Amino acid sequence: MRVSVFGIGYVGAVSGGCLASLGHDVLGVDVAPEKVAMLAAGRSPIVEAEIAELIADAVAGGRLRATTDTAQAVAETDVSMIAVGTPSAADGSTSMLAVEAVVGDIGAAIARKQGAHSVVMRSTVPPGTAEERVIPLLERASGRRLGQGLHYYSNPEFLREGTAVRDFHAPPFTLLGVQDGDDAALLRALYAPIDAPVHVVPYRIAESVKFLSNAYHALKLAFANEAGAILSEYGVDAPAAFKLFCEDRTLNISPAYLRPGFAFGGSCLPKDVRSFLSLARHKSVAAPMLGQILPSNSAIVERAFEAVASHGRQPVSLIGLAFKQGTDDLRESPFVTLAERLIGRGYDLRIFDRFVNVAALLGANRAYIDREIPHLERLMVDSPGAALRHGRIVVVGHAGAADRQALLAGLDGHVVIDLANVEALRTAGGITYRGICW
Ligand SMILES: NC(=O)c1ccc[n+]([C@@H]2O[C@H](COP(=O)([O-])OP(=O)(O)OC[C@H]3O[C@@H](n4cnc5c(N)ncnc54)[C@H](O)[C@@H]3O)[C@@H](O)[C@H]2O)c1
């Protein structure tokens, strides 16, 4: 395949060199003439393991060339891959200056070309970039409509500097963001020799997975560093503790707890986060990230309250009160906090939770509820049907399968605020649906 790679920095040089090594015919393009001259001479413009040999070989074999001429690059290739920088702007947003400049140039060159042309975004750009910025700009500049001699793909790069060539050949997956109905056959062919799962998804998903990945990697590092600093003050060999921590592939290093949804609660998580923070305070260890966990959790409760409030002052029913489904443990339940917040703001609230029998609550559980919602008994109803008869707004915290069925059967014109990502609710007709994070 004939591919032009715009931007021959870290990503472009690696992508270009590796694509050439897969047998493609690659033309590197950059605004920096010195980088173009280096590449054209078979020398790598970046320092990176294996890349010098790879580039030297590809240039010697005639599979890798370089130019500063956009029009020539578009005319001589079928696919243009964009790998220009997207640094932080002064306000922290992604600077799209280089991307927009190069997209405009490529579009103008496509306007002067006969055959179809595909543009592939390799740079890291925010979700929505394809549909809101790049495609409109490409269509304007090229005078073509997407799908009609003009194709656009989002194809984020997951390589790490230092092991970039190895990562190129063994990515976690190949992610292809496409226009609805496009099967991405062209890009599948481009990456055919790479042995990795291919996911063809809408543009916004492809764009966001890259953002999610980097934010999560940063979060993991901050967690490990803060936790390590605290532990070391208590004589703990933190790397040894972390080694064991990482051995738990069920809850720690796993998809567990990585589903967007509602706040956590219960008798362990909030308590132990607070304890860990108090350990940090006692030894004056800065732990700003850990310190934001509980405020972050409260922000999600507030988001649910705001979702209710945005529908006006109507009777509300809350389905699920215990901190999770199937228990009557109300201690630090975020649903109790939400109920408390609604009552405090004067909402006419009823609550259904099959597992919570207020009269039977004992000990710390009883004391907690007497302190937080003293008249809870009066608010409880005994069936999903009764909850639906009361609330025009129904907040679904959690519900077992039978109660979900009853809810689905009884919903009729309600506003549903879904905190549990119930698939059947998302697709139900005749209701006003709102998800907490979707
Ligand atoms: N560096 C990484 O490890 C890495 C990994 C994955 C994704 N990314 C993303 O890939 C993108 C590129 O990152 P990088 O580290 O390779 O950047 P870089 O700064 O090393 O390279 C960008 C190149 O683009 C060139 N350029 C700028 N405007 C241009 C134009 N109009 N036409 C042609 N070339 C132009 C620059 O001269 C430069 O050589 C960024 O969006 C980055 O976030 C980087």
The ligand as an SDF file (V2000), in Angstrom:
LIG
                    3D

 44 48  0  0  0  0  0  0  0  0999 V2000
    5.4830   10.0970   21.6800 N   0  0  0  0  0  0  0  0  0  0  0  0
    4.7500    9.0510   21.9860 C   0  0  0  0  0  0  0  0  0  0  0  0
    5.2020    8.1030   22.6470 O   0  0  0  0  0  0  0  0  0  0  0  0
    3.3190    8.9690   21.5400 C   0  0  0  0  0  0  0  0  0  0  0  0
    2.6330    7.7560   21.6520 C   0  0  0  0  0  0  0  0  0  0  0  0
    1.3400    7.6740   21.1880 C   0  0  0  0  0  0  0  0  0  0  0  0
    0.7300    8.7890   20.6300 C   0  0  0  0  0  0  0  0  0  0  0  0
    1.4030    9.9700   20.5610 N   0  0  0  0  0  0  0  0  0  0  0  0
    0.7300   11.0990   19.9250 C   0  0  0  0  0  0  0  0  0  0  0  0
    1.2050   11.1750   18.5810 O   0  0  0  0  0  0  0  0  0  0  0  0
    1.2860   12.5320   18.1460 C   0  0  0  0  0  0  0  0  0  0  0  0
    2.6910   12.8740   17.7060 C   0  0  0  0  0  0  0  0  0  0  0  0
    3.5590   12.7530   18.8340 O   0  0  0  0  0  0  0  0  0  0  0  0
    5.1200   12.8010   18.6570 P   0  0  0  0  0  0  0  0  0  0  0  0
    5.6950   12.5180   20.0120 O   0  0  0  0  0  0  0  0  0  0  0  0
    5.5240   11.9340   17.5260 O   0  0  0  0  0  0  0  0  0  0  0  0
    5.3450   14.3490   18.2840 O   0  0  0  0  0  0  0  0  0  0  0  0
    6.6680   15.0420   17.7240 P   0  0  0  0  0  0  0  0  0  0  0  0
    6.6330   16.4380   18.2170 O   0  0  0  0  0  0  0  0  0  0  0  0
    7.8550   14.1930   18.0130 O   0  0  0  0  0  0  0  0  0  0  0  0
    6.4750   15.0260   16.1540 O   0  0  0  0  0  0  0  0  0  0  0  0
    5.5460   15.8070   15.4830 C   0  0  0  0  0  0  0  0  0  0  0  0
    6.1040   16.1400   14.1160 C   0  0  0  0  0  0  0  0  0  0  0  0
    5.1030   16.7800   13.3440 O   0  0  0  0  0  0  0  0  0  0  0  0
    5.7350   17.7450   12.5110 C   0  0  0  0  0  0  0  0  0  0  0  0
    4.7340   18.6890   12.0110 N   0  0  0  0  0  0  0  0  0  0  0  0
    4.1070   19.7050   12.6440 C   0  0  0  0  0  0  0  0  0  0  0  0
    3.2430   20.3290   11.8240 N   0  0  0  0  0  0  0  0  0  0  0  0
    3.2920   19.6720   10.6400 C   0  0  0  0  0  0  0  0  0  0  0  0
    2.6440   19.8440    9.3830 C   0  0  0  0  0  0  0  0  0  0  0  0
    1.7260   20.7900    9.2200 N   0  0  0  0  0  0  0  0  0  0  0  0
    2.9230   18.9930    8.3940 N   0  0  0  0  0  0  0  0  0  0  0  0
    3.8330   18.0090    8.5710 C   0  0  0  0  0  0  0  0  0  0  0  0
    4.4960   17.8100    9.7340 N   0  0  0  0  0  0  0  0  0  0  0  0
    4.2360   18.6280   10.7500 C   0  0  0  0  0  0  0  0  0  0  0  0
    6.7790   18.3550   13.4240 C   0  0  0  0  0  0  0  0  0  0  0  0
    7.7820   19.0420   12.7100 O   0  0  0  0  0  0  0  0  0  0  0  0
    7.3030   17.0980   14.1270 C   0  0  0  0  0  0  0  0  0  0  0  0
    8.3750   16.5310   13.4280 O   0  0  0  0  0  0  0  0  0  0  0  0
    0.7700   13.3600   19.3090 C   0  0  0  0  0  0  0  0  0  0  0  0
   -0.6150   13.5520   19.1440 O   0  0  0  0  0  0  0  0  0  0  0  0
    1.0250   12.4610   20.4950 C   0  0  0  0  0  0  0  0  0  0  0  0
    0.1530   12.7770   21.5710 O   0  0  0  0  0  0  0  0  0  0  0  0
    2.6840   10.0720   20.9770 C   0  0  0  0  0  0  0  0  0  0  0  0
  1  2  1  0
  2  3  2  0
  2  4  1  0
  4  5  1  0
  4 44  2  0
  5  6  2  0
  6  7  1  0
  7  8  2  0
  8  9  1  0
  8 44  1  0
  9 10  1  0
  9 42  1  0
 10 11  1  0
 11 12  1  0
 11 40  1  0
 12 13  1  0
 13 14  1  0
 14 15  2  0
 14 16  1  0
 14 17  1  0
 17 18  1  0
 18 19  2  0
 18 20  1  0
 18 21  1  0
 21 22  1  0
 22 23  1  0
 23 24  1  0
 23 38  1  0
 24 25  1  0
 25 26  1  0
 25 36  1  0
 26 27  1  0
 26 35  1  0
 27 28  2  0
 28 29  1  0
 29 30  1  0
 29 35  2  0
 30 31  1  0
 30 32  2  0
 32 33  1  0
 33 34  2  0
 34 35  1  0
 36 37  1  0
 36 38  1  0
 38 39  1  0
 40 41  1  0
 40 42  1  0
 42 43  1  0
M  CHG  2   8   1  16  -1
M  END
$$$$
